[in-house]
Amino acid sequence: MPEEKKVDEKKQKMKPCCACPETKKVRDECIVQNGEENCRDLIEAHKECMRKMGFNV
C-alpha cells in the first residue's frame, strides 16, 4: 500500500507540461511537419500517457 501511495503523490505533483516528454515531443514535431489531422495516433498516444500519469484528458 505505501508504494502505491508514493506513485499517486508523484503523479499529482507533476505539472501537465512536464509529463510524458517522449510522446509530447514526437506529437509536437508531427503536428508541425504534417498537420494535426495526420498525427492522430501520436496525439492519442500522448493522451494515454497523460491519463496514466493521472491527468484527466
mmCIF file as Biopython writes it, N, C-alpha, C and O atoms, coordinates in Angstrom:
data_model
#
loop_
_atom_site.group_PDB
_atom_site.id
_atom_site.type_symbol
_atom_site.label_atom_id
_atom_site.label_alt_id
_atom_site.label_comp_id
_atom_site.label_asym_id
_atom_site.label_entity_id
_atom_site.label_seq_id
_atom_site.pdbx_PDB_ins_code
_atom_site.Cartn_x
_atom_site.Cartn_y
_atom_site.Cartn_z
_atom_site.occupancy
_atom_site.B_iso_or_equiv
_atom_site.auth_seq_id
_atom_site.auth_asym_id
_atom_site.pdbx_PDB_model_num
ATOM 1   N N  . MET A ? 1  ? 0.795  -1.210 0.000   1.0 0.0 1  A 1 
ATOM 2   C CA . MET A ? 1  ? 0.000  0.000  0.000   1.0 0.0 1  A 1 
ATOM 3   C C  . MET A ? 1  ? 0.838  1.274  0.000   1.0 0.0 1  A 1 
ATOM 4   O O  . MET A ? 1  ? 0.548  2.179  -0.782  1.0 0.0 1  A 1 
ATOM 5   N N  . PRO A ? 2  ? 1.862  1.383  0.841   1.0 0.0 2  A 1 
ATOM 6   C CA . PRO A ? 2  ? 2.650  2.620  0.853   1.0 0.0 2  A 1 
ATOM 7   C C  . PRO A ? 2  ? 3.281  2.925  -0.502  1.0 0.0 2  A 1 
ATOM 8   O O  . PRO A ? 2  ? 3.372  4.091  -0.886  1.0 0.0 2  A 1 
ATOM 9   N N  . GLU A ? 3  ? 3.714  1.906  -1.228  1.0 0.0 3  A 1 
ATOM 10  C CA . GLU A ? 3  ? 4.316  2.116  -2.542  1.0 0.0 3  A 1 
ATOM 11  C C  . GLU A ? 3  ? 3.305  2.734  -3.496  1.0 0.0 3  A 1 
ATOM 12  O O  . GLU A ? 3  ? 3.645  3.632  -4.266  1.0 0.0 3  A 1 
ATOM 13  N N  . GLU A ? 4  ? 2.074  2.264  -3.450  1.0 0.0 4  A 1 
ATOM 14  C CA . GLU A ? 4  ? 1.018  2.795  -4.304  1.0 0.0 4  A 1 
ATOM 15  C C  . GLU A ? 4  ? 0.746  4.264  -3.990  1.0 0.0 4  A 1 
ATOM 16  O O  . GLU A ? 4  ? 0.517  5.064  -4.897  1.0 0.0 4  A 1 
ATOM 17  N N  . LYS A ? 5  ? 0.771  4.612  -2.728  1.0 0.0 5  A 1 
ATOM 18  C CA . LYS A ? 5  ? 0.537  5.990  -2.321  1.0 0.0 5  A 1 
ATOM 19  C C  . LYS A ? 5  ? 1.642  6.905  -2.842  1.0 0.0 5  A 1 
ATOM 20  O O  . LYS A ? 5  ? 1.360  8.025  -3.269  1.0 0.0 5  A 1 
ATOM 21  N N  . LYS A ? 6  ? 2.898  6.449  -2.814  1.0 0.0 6  A 1 
ATOM 22  C CA . LYS A ? 6  ? 4.014  7.235  -3.313  1.0 0.0 6  A 1 
ATOM 23  C C  . LYS A ? 6  ? 3.850  7.538  -4.795  1.0 0.0 6  A 1 
ATOM 24  O O  . LYS A ? 6  ? 4.120  8.656  -5.232  1.0 0.0 6  A 1 
ATOM 25  N N  . VAL A ? 7  ? 3.413  6.562  -5.563  1.0 0.0 7  A 1 
ATOM 26  C CA . VAL A ? 7  ? 3.204  6.739  -7.001  1.0 0.0 7  A 1 
ATOM 27  C C  . VAL A ? 7  ? 2.107  7.764  -7.228  1.0 0.0 7  A 1 
ATOM 28  O O  . VAL A ? 7  ? 2.260  8.645  -8.075  1.0 0.0 7  A 1 
ATOM 29  N N  . ASP A ? 8  ? 0.999  7.672  -6.491  1.0 0.0 8  A 1 
ATOM 30  C CA . ASP A ? 8  ? -0.101 8.616  -6.637  1.0 0.0 8  A 1 
ATOM 31  C C  . ASP A ? 8  ? 0.341  10.034 -6.292  1.0 0.0 8  A 1 
ATOM 32  O O  . ASP A ? 8  ? -0.027 10.976 -6.994  1.0 0.0 8  A 1 
ATOM 33  N N  . GLU A ? 9  ? 1.118  10.205 -5.234  1.0 0.0 9  A 1 
ATOM 34  C CA . GLU A ? 9  ? 1.584  11.526 -4.842  1.0 0.0 9  A 1 
ATOM 35  C C  . GLU A ? 9  ? 2.490  12.118 -5.917  1.0 0.0 9  A 1 
ATOM 36  O O  . GLU A ? 9  ? 2.413  13.312 -6.206  1.0 0.0 9  A 1 
ATOM 37  N N  . LYS A ? 10 ? 3.335  11.301 -6.500  1.0 0.0 10 A 1 
ATOM 38  C CA . LYS A ? 10 ? 4.229  11.765 -7.553  1.0 0.0 10 A 1 
ATOM 39  C C  . LYS A ? 10 ? 3.431  12.222 -8.761  1.0 0.0 10 A 1 
ATOM 40  O O  . LYS A ? 10 ? 3.744  13.249 -9.363  1.0 0.0 10 A 1 
ATOM 41  N N  . LYS A ? 11 ? 2.413  11.473 -9.116  1.0 0.0 11 A 1 
ATOM 42  C CA . LYS A ? 11 ? 1.574  11.834 -10.250 1.0 0.0 11 A 1 
ATOM 43  C C  . LYS A ? 11 ? 0.866  13.162 -9.999  1.0 0.0 11 A 1 
ATOM 44  O O  . LYS A ? 11 ? 0.761  13.981 -10.912 1.0 0.0 11 A 1 
ATOM 45  N N  . GLN A ? 12 ? 0.393  13.386 -8.817  1.0 0.0 12 A 1 
ATOM 46  C CA . GLN A ? 12 ? -0.353 14.602 -8.504  1.0 0.0 12 A 1 
ATOM 47  C C  . GLN A ? 12 ? 0.540  15.843 -8.512  1.0 0.0 12 A 1 
ATOM 48  O O  . GLN A ? 12 ? 0.067  16.927 -8.852  1.0 0.0 12 A 1 
ATOM 49  N N  . LYS A ? 13 ? 1.800  15.714 -8.154  1.0 0.0 13 A 1 
ATOM 50  C CA . LYS A ? 13 ? 2.691  16.868 -8.067  1.0 0.0 13 A 1 
ATOM 51  C C  . LYS A ? 13 ? 3.232  17.302 -9.419  1.0 0.0 13 A 1 
ATOM 52  O O  . LYS A ? 13 ? 3.670  18.444 -9.560  1.0 0.0 13 A 1 
ATOM 53  N N  . MET A ? 14 ? 3.216  16.432 -10.409 1.0 0.0 14 A 1 
ATOM 54  C CA . MET A ? 14 ? 3.767  16.756 -11.712 1.0 0.0 14 A 1 
ATOM 55  C C  . MET A ? 14 ? 2.831  17.698 -12.468 1.0 0.0 14 A 1 
ATOM 56  O O  . MET A ? 14 ? 1.611  17.540 -12.433 1.0 0.0 14 A 1 
ATOM 57  N N  . LYS A ? 15 ? 3.412  18.663 -13.141 1.0 0.0 15 A 1 
ATOM 58  C CA . LYS A ? 15 ? 2.640  19.600 -13.953 1.0 0.0 15 A 1 
ATOM 59  C C  . LYS A ? 15 ? 2.394  18.970 -15.318 1.0 0.0 15 A 1 
ATOM 60  O O  . LYS A ? 15 ? 3.235  18.212 -15.802 1.0 0.0 15 A 1 
ATOM 61  N N  . PRO A ? 16 ? 1.269  19.264 -15.945 1.0 0.0 16 A 1 
ATOM 62  C CA . PRO A ? 16 ? 0.958  18.681 -17.260 1.0 0.0 16 A 1 
ATOM 63  C C  . PRO A ? 16 ? 2.036  18.956 -18.309 1.0 0.0 16 A 1 
ATOM 64  O O  . PRO A ? 16 ? 2.296  18.117 -19.171 1.0 0.0 16 A 1 
ATOM 65  N N  . CYS A ? 17 ? 2.656  20.118 -18.233 1.0 0.0 17 A 1 
ATOM 66  C CA . CYS A ? 17 ? 3.672  20.453 -19.238 1.0 0.0 17 A 1 
ATOM 67  C C  . CYS A ? 17 ? 4.914  19.579 -19.130 1.0 0.0 17 A 1 
ATOM 68  O O  . CYS A ? 17 ? 5.672  19.457 -20.092 1.0 0.0 17 A 1 
ATOM 69  N N  . CYS A ? 18 ? 5.127  18.976 -17.978 1.0 0.0 18 A 1 
ATOM 70  C CA . CYS A ? 18 ? 6.343  18.179 -17.749 1.0 0.0 18 A 1 
ATOM 71  C C  . CYS A ? 18 ? 6.096  16.678 -17.893 1.0 0.0 18 A 1 
ATOM 72  O O  . CYS A ? 18 ? 7.043  15.893 -17.917 1.0 0.0 18 A 1 
ATOM 73  N N  . ALA A ? 19 ? 4.856  16.287 -17.985 1.0 0.0 19 A 1 
ATOM 74  C CA . ALA A ? 19 ? 4.515  14.864 -18.072 1.0 0.0 19 A 1 
ATOM 75  C C  . ALA A ? 19 ? 4.706  14.348 -19.495 1.0 0.0 19 A 1 
ATOM 76  O O  . ALA A ? 19 ? 4.442  15.062 -20.463 1.0 0.0 19 A 1 
ATOM 77  N N  . CYS A ? 20 ? 5.151  13.143 -19.610 1.0 0.0 20 A 1 
ATOM 78  C CA . CYS A ? 20 ? 5.267  12.430 -20.887 1.0 0.0 20 A 1 
ATOM 79  C C  . CYS A ? 20 ? 6.080  13.184 -21.940 1.0 0.0 20 A 1 
ATOM 80  O O  . CYS A ? 20 ? 5.581  13.419 -23.041 1.0 0.0 20 A 1 
ATOM 81  N N  . PRO A ? 21 ? 7.303  13.562 -21.631 1.0 0.0 21 A 1 
ATOM 82  C CA . PRO A ? 21 ? 8.083  14.341 -22.603 1.0 0.0 21 A 1 
ATOM 83  C C  . PRO A ? 21 ? 8.375  13.592 -23.904 1.0 0.0 21 A 1 
ATOM 84  O O  . PRO A ? 21 ? 8.511  14.213 -24.958 1.0 0.0 21 A 1 
ATOM 85  N N  . GLU A ? 22 ? 8.474  12.261 -23.836 1.0 0.0 22 A 1 
ATOM 86  C CA . GLU A ? 22 ? 8.784  11.489 -25.041 1.0 0.0 22 A 1 
ATOM 87  C C  . GLU A ? 22 ? 7.643  11.568 -26.050 1.0 0.0 22 A 1 
ATOM 88  O O  . GLU A ? 22 ? 7.867  11.852 -27.227 1.0 0.0 22 A 1 
ATOM 89  N N  . THR A ? 23 ? 6.423  11.318 -25.586 1.0 0.0 23 A 1 
ATOM 90  C CA . THR A ? 23 ? 5.285  11.347 -26.513 1.0 0.0 23 A 1 
ATOM 91  C C  . THR A ? 23 ? 4.936  12.775 -26.918 1.0 0.0 23 A 1 
ATOM 92  O O  . THR A ? 23 ? 4.458  13.005 -28.029 1.0 0.0 23 A 1 
ATOM 93  N N  . LYS A ? 24 ? 5.168  13.717 -26.041 1.0 0.0 24 A 1 
ATOM 94  C CA . LYS A ? 24 ? 4.871  15.120 -26.348 1.0 0.0 24 A 1 
ATOM 95  C C  . LYS A ? 24 ? 5.759  15.624 -27.484 1.0 0.0 24 A 1 
ATOM 96  O O  . LYS A ? 24 ? 5.277  16.268 -28.416 1.0 0.0 24 A 1 
ATOM 97  N N  . LYS A ? 25 ? 7.053  15.328 -27.403 1.0 0.0 25 A 1 
ATOM 98  C CA . LYS A ? 25 ? 7.998  15.794 -28.424 1.0 0.0 25 A 1 
ATOM 99  C C  . LYS A ? 25 ? 7.646  15.231 -29.799 1.0 0.0 25 A 1 
ATOM 100 O O  . LYS A ? 25 ? 7.586  15.968 -30.782 1.0 0.0 25 A 1 
ATOM 101 N N  . VAL A ? 26 ? 7.418  13.936 -29.858 1.0 0.0 26 A 1 
ATOM 102 C CA . VAL A ? 26 ? 7.100  13.288 -31.131 1.0 0.0 26 A 1 
ATOM 103 C C  . VAL A ? 26 ? 5.779  13.829 -31.688 1.0 0.0 26 A 1 
ATOM 104 O O  . VAL A ? 26 ? 5.662  14.098 -32.884 1.0 0.0 26 A 1 
ATOM 105 N N  . ARG A ? 27 ? 4.798  13.982 -30.814 1.0 0.0 27 A 1 
ATOM 106 C CA . ARG A ? 27 ? 3.494  14.522 -31.221 1.0 0.0 27 A 1 
ATOM 107 C C  . ARG A ? 27 ? 3.644  15.924 -31.792 1.0 0.0 27 A 1 
ATOM 108 O O  . ARG A ? 27 ? 3.127  16.222 -32.869 1.0 0.0 27 A 1 
ATOM 109 N N  . ASP A ? 28 ? 4.355  16.787 -31.066 1.0 0.0 28 A 1 
ATOM 110 C CA . ASP A ? 28 ? 4.516  18.177 -31.495 1.0 0.0 28 A 1 
ATOM 111 C C  . ASP A ? 28 ? 5.259  18.286 -32.823 1.0 0.0 28 A 1 
ATOM 112 O O  . ASP A ? 28 ? 4.878  19.079 -33.684 1.0 0.0 28 A 1 
ATOM 113 N N  . GLU A ? 29 ? 6.311  17.499 -32.993 1.0 0.0 29 A 1 
ATOM 114 C CA . GLU A ? 29 ? 7.061  17.519 -34.256 1.0 0.0 29 A 1 
ATOM 115 C C  . GLU A ? 29 ? 6.183  17.078 -35.416 1.0 0.0 29 A 1 
ATOM 116 O O  . GLU A ? 29 ? 6.237  17.663 -36.498 1.0 0.0 29 A 1 
ATOM 117 N N  . CYS A ? 30 ? 5.378  16.054 -35.193 1.0 0.0 30 A 1 
ATOM 118 C CA . CYS A ? 30 ? 4.489  15.560 -36.239 1.0 0.0 30 A 1 
ATOM 119 C C  . CYS A ? 30 ? 3.470  16.627 -36.632 1.0 0.0 30 A 1 
ATOM 120 O O  . CYS A ? 30 ? 3.218  16.845 -37.817 1.0 0.0 30 A 1 
ATOM 121 N N  . ILE A ? 31 ? 2.887  17.288 -35.639 1.0 0.0 31 A 1 
ATOM 122 C CA . ILE A ? 31 ? 1.875  18.315 -35.911 1.0 0.0 31 A 1 
ATOM 123 C C  . ILE A ? 31 ? 2.481  19.458 -36.718 1.0 0.0 31 A 1 
ATOM 124 O O  . ILE A ? 31 ? 1.864  19.936 -37.670 1.0 0.0 31 A 1 
ATOM 125 N N  . VAL A ? 32 ? 3.681  19.900 -36.352 1.0 0.0 32 A 1 
ATOM 126 C CA . VAL A ? 32 ? 4.339  20.999 -37.066 1.0 0.0 32 A 1 
ATOM 127 C C  . VAL A ? 32 ? 4.638  20.602 -38.514 1.0 0.0 32 A 1 
ATOM 128 O O  . VAL A ? 32 ? 4.434  21.396 -39.432 1.0 0.0 32 A 1 
ATOM 129 N N  . GLN A ? 33 ? 5.115  19.391 -38.713 1.0 0.0 33 A 1 
ATOM 130 C CA . GLN A ? 33 ? 5.530  18.958 -40.047 1.0 0.0 33 A 1 
ATOM 131 C C  . GLN A ? 33 ? 4.379  18.485 -40.922 1.0 0.0 33 A 1 
ATOM 132 O O  . GLN A ? 33 ? 4.391  18.696 -42.135 1.0 0.0 33 A 1 
ATOM 133 N N  . ASN A ? 34 ? 3.373  17.837 -40.307 1.0 0.0 34 A 1 
ATOM 134 C CA . ASN A ? 34 ? 2.347  17.161 -41.102 1.0 0.0 34 A 1 
ATOM 135 C C  . ASN A ? 34 ? 0.931  17.652 -40.876 1.0 0.0 34 A 1 
ATOM 136 O O  . ASN A ? 34 ? 0.026  17.280 -41.623 1.0 0.0 34 A 1 
ATOM 137 N N  . GLY A ? 35 ? 0.721  18.472 -39.874 1.0 0.0 35 A 1 
ATOM 138 C CA . GLY A ? 35 ? -0.634 18.925 -39.543 1.0 0.0 35 A 1 
ATOM 139 C C  . GLY A ? 35 ? -1.305 17.972 -38.575 1.0 0.0 35 A 1 
ATOM 140 O O  . GLY A ? 35 ? -1.076 16.763 -38.597 1.0 0.0 35 A 1 
ATOM 141 N N  . GLU A ? 36 ? -2.137 18.549 -37.727 1.0 0.0 36 A 1 
ATOM 142 C CA . GLU A ? 36 ? -2.793 17.783 -36.666 1.0 0.0 36 A 1 
ATOM 143 C C  . GLU A ? 36 ? -3.588 16.590 -37.190 1.0 0.0 36 A 1 
ATOM 144 O O  . GLU A ? 36 ? -3.575 15.518 -36.585 1.0 0.0 36 A 1 
ATOM 145 N N  . GLU A ? 37 ? -4.272 16.775 -38.303 1.0 0.0 37 A 1 
ATOM 146 C CA . GLU A ? 37 ? -5.119 15.705 -38.840 1.0 0.0 37 A 1 
ATOM 147 C C  . GLU A ? 37 ? -4.329 14.471 -39.254 1.0 0.0 37 A 1 
ATOM 148 O O  . GLU A ? 37 ? -4.904 13.388 -39.369 1.0 0.0 37 A 1 
ATOM 149 N N  . ASN A ? 38 ? -3.034 14.606 -39.479 1.0 0.0 38 A 1 
ATOM 150 C CA . ASN A ? 38 ? -2.194 13.473 -39.885 1.0 0.0 38 A 1 
ATOM 151 C C  . ASN A ? 38 ? -1.423 12.845 -38.732 1.0 0.0 38 A 1 
ATOM 152 O O  . ASN A ? 38 ? -0.577 11.979 -38.951 1.0 0.0 38 A 1 
ATOM 153 N N  . CYS A ? 39 ? -1.706 13.272 -37.509 1.0 0.0 39 A 1 
ATOM 154 C CA . CYS A ? 39 ? -0.946 12.789 -36.357 1.0 0.0 39 A 1 
ATOM 155 C C  . CYS A ? 39 ? -1.852 12.224 -35.263 1.0 0.0 39 A 1 
ATOM 156 O O  . CYS A ? 39 ? -1.472 12.198 -34.092 1.0 0.0 39 A 1 
ATOM 157 N N  . ARG A ? 40 ? -3.012 11.787 -35.630 1.0 0.0 40 A 1 
ATOM 158 C CA . ARG A ? 40 ? -3.997 11.319 -34.640 1.0 0.0 40 A 1 
ATOM 159 C C  . ARG A ? 40 ? -3.454 10.220 -33.739 1.0 0.0 40 A 1 
ATOM 160 O O  . ARG A ? 40 ? -3.716 10.228 -32.536 1.0 0.0 40 A 1 
ATOM 161 N N  . ASP A ? 41 ? -2.699 9.270  -34.298 1.0 0.0 41 A 1 
ATOM 162 C CA . ASP A ? 41 ? -2.184 8.170  -33.479 1.0 0.0 41 A 1 
ATOM 163 C C  . ASP A ? 41 ? -1.197 8.668  -32.424 1.0 0.0 41 A 1 
ATOM 164 O O  . ASP A ? 41 ? -1.192 8.173  -31.297 1.0 0.0 41 A 1 
ATOM 165 N N  . LEU A ? 42 ? -0.362 9.644  -32.782 1.0 0.0 42 A 1 
ATOM 166 C CA . LEU A ? 42 ? 0.592  10.200 -31.823 1.0 0.0 42 A 1 
ATOM 167 C C  . LEU A ? 42 ? -0.104 11.061 -30.773 1.0 0.0 42 A 1 
ATOM 168 O O  . LEU A ? 42 ? 0.302  11.088 -29.612 1.0 0.0 42 A 1 
ATOM 169 N N  . ILE A ? 43 ? -1.142 11.755 -31.186 1.0 0.0 43 A 1 
ATOM 170 C CA . ILE A ? 43 ? -1.928 12.559 -30.241 1.0 0.0 43 A 1 
ATOM 171 C C  . ILE A ? 43 ? -2.595 11.647 -29.224 1.0 0.0 43 A 1 
ATOM 172 O O  . ILE A ? 43 ? -2.583 11.932 -28.026 1.0 0.0 43 A 1 
ATOM 173 N N  . GLU A ? 44 ? -3.174 10.557 -29.694 1.0 0.0 44 A 1 
ATOM 174 C CA . GLU A ? 44 ? -3.834 9.608  -28.792 1.0 0.0 44 A 1 
ATOM 175 C C  . GLU A ? 44 ? -2.825 8.929  -27.860 1.0 0.0 44 A 1 
ATOM 176 O O  . GLU A ? 44 ? -3.129 8.684  -26.692 1.0 0.0 44 A 1 
ATOM 177 N N  . ALA A ? 45 ? -1.634 8.625  -28.366 1.0 0.0 45 A 1 
ATOM 178 C CA . ALA A ? 45 ? -0.597 8.011  -27.527 1.0 0.0 45 A 1 
ATOM 179 C C  . ALA A ? 45 ? -0.195 8.967  -26.406 1.0 0.0 45 A 1 
ATOM 180 O O  . ALA A ? 45 ? 0.030  8.540  -25.274 1.0 0.0 45 A 1 
ATOM 181 N N  . HIS A ? 46 ? -0.106 10.250 -26.720 1.0 0.0 46 A 1 
ATOM 182 C CA . HIS A ? 46 ? 0.248  11.234 -25.687 1.0 0.0 46 A 1 
ATOM 183 C C  . HIS A ? 46 ? -0.884 11.366 -24.671 1.0 0.0 46 A 1 
ATOM 184 O O  . HIS A ? 46 ? -0.632 11.459 -23.469 1.0 0.0 46 A 1 
ATOM 185 N N  . LYS A ? 47 ? -2.111 11.375 -25.138 1.0 0.0 47 A 1 
ATOM 186 C CA . LYS A ? 47 ? -3.255 11.447 -24.221 1.0 0.0 47 A 1 
ATOM 187 C C  . LYS A ? 47 ? -3.272 10.239 -23.283 1.0 0.0 47 A 1 
ATOM 188 O O  . LYS A ? 47 ? -3.539 10.383 -22.090 1.0 0.0 47 A 1 
ATOM 189 N N  . GLU A ? 48 ? -2.993 9.074  -23.807 1.0 0.0 48 A 1 
ATOM 190 C CA . GLU A ? 48 ? -2.967 7.858  -22.994 1.0 0.0 48 A 1 
ATOM 191 C C  . GLU A ? 48 ? -1.870 7.939  -21.931 1.0 0.0 48 A 1 
ATOM 192 O O  . GLU A ? 48 ? -2.087 7.555  -20.782 1.0 0.0 48 A 1 
ATOM 193 N N  . CYS A ? 49 ? -0.713 8.432  -22.310 1.0 0.0 49 A 1 
ATOM 194 C CA . CYS A ? 49 ? 0.378  8.608  -21.363 1.0 0.0 49 A 1 
ATOM 195 C C  . CYS A ? 49 ? -0.041 9.580  -20.261 1.0 0.0 49 A 1 
ATOM 196 O O  . CYS A ? 49 ? 0.216  9.336  -19.082 1.0 0.0 49 A 1 
ATOM 197 N N  . MET A ? 50 ? -0.682 10.674 -20.644 1.0 0.0 50 A 1 
ATOM 198 C CA . MET A ? 50 ? -1.139 11.667 -19.666 1.0 0.0 50 A 1 
ATOM 199 C C  . MET A ? 50 ? -2.153 11.052 -18.695 1.0 0.0 50 A 1 
ATOM 200 O O  . MET A ? 50 ? -2.113 11.319 -17.494 1.0 0.0 50 A 1 
ATOM 201 N N  . ARG A ? 51 ? -3.047 10.240 -19.219 1.0 0.0 51 A 1 
ATOM 202 C CA . ARG A ? 51 ? -4.030 9.572  -18.362 1.0 0.0 51 A 1 
ATOM 203 C C  . ARG A ? 51 ? -3.344 8.659  -17.359 1.0 0.0 51 A 1 
ATOM 204 O O  . ARG A ? 51 ? -3.727 8.613  -16.190 1.0 0.0 51 A 1 
ATOM 205 N N  . LYS A ? 52 ? -2.333 7.934  -17.813 1.0 0.0 52 A 1 
ATOM 206 C CA . LYS A ? 52 ? -1.585 7.043  -16.929 1.0 0.0 52 A 1 
ATOM 207 C C  . LYS A ? 52 ? -0.868 7.814  -15.827 1.0 0.0 52 A 1 
ATOM 208 O O  . LYS A ? 52 ? -0.631 7.289  -14.739 1.0 0.0 52 A 1 
ATOM 209 N N  . MET A ? 53 ? -0.528 9.059  -16.121 1.0 0.0 53 A 1 
ATOM 210 C CA . MET A ? 53 ? 0.142  9.906  -15.140 1.0 0.0 53 A 1 
ATOM 211 C C  . MET A ? 53 ? -0.849 10.575 -14.181 1.0 0.0 53 A 1 
ATOM 212 O O  . MET A ? 53 ? -0.453 11.291 -13.261 1.0 0.0 53 A 1 
ATOM 213 N N  . GLY A ? 54 ? -2.139 10.330 -14.411 1.0 0.0 54 A 1 
ATOM 214 C CA . GLY A ? 54 ? -3.152 10.850 -13.506 1.0 0.0 54 A 1 
ATOM 215 C C  . GLY A ? 54 ? -3.862 12.098 -13.957 1.0 0.0 54 A 1 
ATOM 216 O O  . GLY A ? 54 ? -4.624 12.686 -13.188 1.0 0.0 54 A 1 
ATOM 217 N N  . PHE A ? 55 ? -3.632 12.523 -15.193 1.0 0.0 55 A 1 
ATOM 218 C CA . PHE A ? 55 ? -4.295 13.712 -15.701 1.0 0.0 55 A 1 
ATOM 219 C C  . PHE A ? 55 ? -5.595 13.333 -16.421 1.0 0.0 55 A 1 
ATOM 220 O O  . PHE A ? 55 ? -5.678 12.282 -17.056 1.0 0.0 55 A 1 
ATOM 221 N N  . ASN A ? 56 ? -6.579 14.181 -16.315 1.0 0.0 56 A 1 
ATOM 222 C CA . ASN A ? 56 ? -7.881 13.939 -16.913 1.0 0.0 56 A 1 
ATOM 223 C C  . ASN A ? 56 ? -7.952 14.643 -18.271 1.0 0.0 56 A 1 
ATOM 224 O O  . ASN A ? 56 ? -8.291 15.823 -18.358 1.0 0.0 56 A 1 
ATOM 225 N N  . VAL A ? 57 ? -7.623 13.890 -19.329 1.0 0.0 57 A 1 
ATOM 226 C CA . VAL A ? 57 ? -7.638 14.459 -20.688 1.0 0.0 57 A 1 
ATOM 227 C C  . VAL A ? 57 ? -8.567 13.680 -21.578 1.0 0.0 57 A 1 
ATOM 228 O O  . VAL A ? 57 ? -8.713 14.007 -22.756 1.0 0.0 57 A 1 
#
